[in-house]
């Protein structure tokens, strides 16, 4: 039974990492959909491109820096 309590920190770290990955994926998909909507439906392709590229870079930096 002592081994079961030793595995808890590893499981918690795995759960936290997976949660960050899923959150990043959802936010990135939403960002891309908004950028495509601005470019295609809103007829603002330059703003959509800047938002898509800048937002992707900002998401990558934010998730790399923040714990």
Steps between C-alpha positions, in 0.01 A plus 500: 500500500797731546561504124155641427570819693836542324334508157272794583748780411573336165130465422436859603781625274365297209146628556621861519705466181210341313265774624739768369525322164121477460455865602765609250337297224155645563629859517704456182206356307277790613770749399530347155124497450474867598788589267338314211165666571662844494677424175220329313170627639612836638704591188798600717769259383797701631351529847414130498854409396657723767266366767568140399879529489531732800251305706671169425836642606345650813337167590824310450695746715232511770477123533878460489564761771206450735485200726 
